[in-house]
Amino acid sequence: MLVVLDTNVIISGLYSKIGASYQLLKAAISGDLRYAISPLVALEYEGKIHQKIEDGFLSVSKGDCGSILDALFAMAKPVWKPLQTRPVLIDPSDDKILECAISGNCTHIITFNKRDFPTAATRLYGIKVMTPGEFLRIWRNNL
């Protein structure tokens, strides 16, 4: 299994050490979970996390955030190949997540916003969209 973690999963994992998002973030950084990141996804992670820190939503320092992101990026499968035709989803900011999943030949997109990735847009590529909890249950059973 190769996945893409939506930004909301990363933020949730940084916000609380309780829950599936934290478990997946830990597994990704340790190398236990295989995941893909494109340059656009990496920039979104960094930008949205820094915004959440500035807004006071996350209590992680920017220095610690940089270290966490460095560790996350170091373990990821980089996806450099952009698609010829960009996907068009309801929320245009989600296009980069789907594009990374398609270009990286990923099996899953992990997100809290499943409705933003309709089956009609993902089925053609064999990509399943799941919440962190749903994915964690099936992933643990396949270990």
Buried (B, 14 or more C-beta within 10 A) or exposed (E): EBBBBBBBBBBBBBBEEEBBBBBBBEBBBEEEBBBBBBEBBBEBBBEBBBEBBEEEEBEBEEEEBBEBBEBBBEBBBEBEEBEEEEBEBEEEEBBBBBBBBBBBEBBBBBBBBBEBBEEEBBEEBEBBBBBBBBBBEEBEEEE
